[in-house]
Amino acid sequence: MNKSPLIYILMKKFGHKSIEELGFYVYSLVDPRNRKIFYIGKGSGNRVFQHCEAAILEDEESLKLNLIRDIMASGAKVEYYILRHKLSEKEALQIESVLIDFLTYPKFNTEHVLTNIVSGHHQWDEGIKTAEEISVIYDCEKIKVRPYDNLMLVSLNRSFDDAKAQGVYRRINIYEKTRKYWAIAKSRAAKIDYVLGVYHGIVRSVLKVNNYEWTLFDEDKKIYFNKERCCFHGALVTNSPYLNKDVSDYPFGSGGAIRYISIVDNG
């Protein structure tokens, strides 16, 4: 990258008066070549400009940063829009969440719109839902295990909410949240038919297991486990009878993240 765009990016700053007046705000980044919003964020001060600075000054690869680099390489400039300002941090978080949810909701959007990795805050709990989904979530039936199905319940309480997930618990989608990295006995893995991702006592995902592998470290090789963890491979079953069912009759142990259910548990 030559120096001229670098100088341009570093010059993009709000003055002190603007920063004082803005407070917390919600912003969007727009590709001027097609007039499309590609990122929604929240912040204060000069947060809105920091993505473009990172695209030049850092080597990190991401969909967002690579798109920004592509825009600049074409000779164009990312456009910045402040969508709402004079907000509290809580208000900014809520508005950001609504916008991300709205722009990524698959029933409204036929193409991927945003480069945001993290979904909106409380997207599952409070985000867009059909009337039927509201009933399913809040009027959940108790789970009924089919004969001969061997289930493994896994807690998603540390990974499901993207806004709160940290470190190894931060995953790009529900499939990745459900399938890894589980500390189970090697003798157990081959017996599991379905892995059920559970968040706040409700089954949020159902993974039909095809195979599995073992690892001593996460995919970035930044975290090493004290013993091998199981990573399942398979497919999410979106029409599973287990999905959105109440599993409160099968609580996790104190501090535990795994619970097994089979026909034996049901007499």
N, C-alpha and C positions, 0 to 999 in steps of 0.2 A: 504494500500500500504506500503510495507516495505521500509527501508531507501535506499537500494542500487539503485533502479531506480531513486529515488528522487535525490541522489547525482549525478547520471549520467546526469539527465536532467539539473540540475543546473550548471553542468560543461560545457554544450554545449554553448559556447560563441565564437563569432568572436573576434579576436584581434583588436587593434586600427587601425593598418595598413589596415587590410581587410575591416573594416568599412569605412575608408576613400576612399578606392578604389571602393567599391561597389556602393556608392551613393544610389539612390533609385533602387530597384530591384523587379522582379516578381519571385515568387517561387512556388513550388508544394510540397505537402506532399504525400508520397507513402507508401502503406501498403506492407511490404516486403514479406508477406505470399502469395500474389497473384500478386504482381508487378503492382498494380493498383493505379493510381493517385486518391486521394480522396479529395484533397483540393487545390485550387489555391488562392494565395494571393499576395499582394504587400506590400512593406514597406521599412524600412531602419534599420540600426543598427542590432540588434538581433531579429527583429520581427519574423523571420522564426521559431525560437525556442520557442516562447512564448505560442504557443498553447499546446505544451506538458507540459510546466510548469503549465499552467492553468488546464490541465486535472488532475494533481496531487494535486495542492495547493488549488483548488476551488471546490465547491460542485455543481456548475452549471451543469445542464443536457442539452446535445444537441447531435445531431447525430454525429457531428465531435468529440466532447470531449469523448463521449462514445466509439467511434471506437478507438480512441487513447488509452483509458484505456484498451480496449479489446486486442489491440496489445501488450501493455506492460505486461498485465496479462499472455499472452501466452509465455512470455520470449523473444519476438522479440523487435526490436527497429524501430521506425518510421524513414523513410529515407527522407532526405531533398535535394531538387534540386533547385539550382538557375538557372532560365530559361533565364533571361536577366538581366544585371546589367549596371552600369554607366548611368543610366537613370535620366531624370528629373521626378518630381512627376507626372506631366501631362502625360508623356510618359508611366510611369509605370501603371497609371490608365487605359490608353487606351489598353495596351497589356493585362493587367489582364482581362478587359472586353471582349476582343476578345476571349481569351482562355476559359473563363467561358461560354460565348455564344456558342462557338464551341463544348464544351464538354457536354453541357446540351440541345442542340437543338434537340427536339424530333424526327425530321425526319432523323437525323443522328445516334441517339443513341436509342437502344431498351431497355436499362436498365439505371437506375439512376446511374450516375457516381460520382458526387461530393456531398460532405456534406455541401457545401456553402449554407447558408441561403439566403444571398443577391445575386441577379443576377448581371450580368455585368453592369457597368455604361453605361447609354444610350442604354441599350439592346434593348428596343423597338424602339427608335428613329433611331439608327444607326446600330443595330445588324443584324444578318443573316435574309435575306428575299428572298423569291422567286421573280422572275420578276413580277409575277402577283400581289404579295403583295405590291411591290413598287408602282405599278400603283394605287392600291386601296388606299394606304396611301396618296399619293401626288396628285392624281387626283380624290378626293372623290366627290361623288354625294351628292346632298342635300337630307336630310332625307325626306321620304314620309310616313306619319303615316297612318296605316291601320284603316279603320272604326272600332270603338268600342274598340280600344286598348287604355288603359290608361297608359301612360308612366311617369316615374319619372326619370329625368336626375340628376345624381349626379356627382359632380366634383371630379376627381381623381388627380388633380394637385398637391396635397400634399402627395399622397401615391403611385402614379404609378411608379415613378422612385425610385427603391429600394436603390440606392446609396445616395439619398437625403432625403428619408422619415425618420422622427424622431418620437419617442414616440408612441402615439396611432395610428399614421398613418403608422407605419411600420408593414406590414402584410406579411404572408408567400406566398400568391398567389393572383391571380386576383379575384377569387371568394370572398375571405375575404375582399379585397379592396372594392369590389362593394356592398357588402350586409350590411355593418355596418359602423359606429354608427350614424344614421341620426336623426337629431332633426326635427321631423315632427309632425303635429297634429294627435292625435290618430284616428280621424275621417277619415284621409286620407289613412292610411295604408291598410285598407281592400279594397280600390278601385284600388290599384296599380296592374297592370297586369305584367309589366316588369320594372325592374330597369336598366337603361342604364348608364354605367360608361363612363364618358367623360374626355378625356385628350387633352388639347390644341384644343378644338373645334371639336374633332372627337370622335365618339363612339368606344370605345376600348373593351367593354364587354357588354353582354346582359344577364341579369338574369331573368328567368321566375320564378315568385313568386308563391310559394306553400303555405307558411304561414309566420308568423312573431312573434316576441316577443319583450318585452321591458326590458331595463336594465338601472340602475343608475350608473354602473361602467363598466370598460373594463374587458376583460376576466382574466387579471392578478390581478384585484382588486387593481390596483395601481393608477388609475385615476377615480375620481368620477365626474359625470356630474351634472350640476345644475338642470336638469330635465331629465326625462326618454328619452332614445334614442331608436330608432327602429332598430332591427336587422332582416333582411329578411332571409328566408330560401327558397331554390329552386334549380334550375340547370342552369348552363350556356348554352346558345344556340349558338353553334358555327357556325351554318348556318343561323342565323337570317338575314332578309333583312335590319335590322337596324344597323348591325355591320359595322364599318368603314365608316359610313355616316357622312356628315358634318352637324352639328347642330348649326352653327353660327347664324342662323335666330332665335334661341331661347337662347339668352345669359343669363348667370346667373346674378342676380342683384349684385350691388356693395358689394363685400365681401361675397356674397352668395355661397352656395354649392349645392343648390337644385333648380330644375325647373320642373314644371309639363307640360305635353303635352297630350291633348286628342283630340278627333274629333271636340270638340268645338273650339279649337285653329285653326283648319283648315277649318272652315266654314261649 
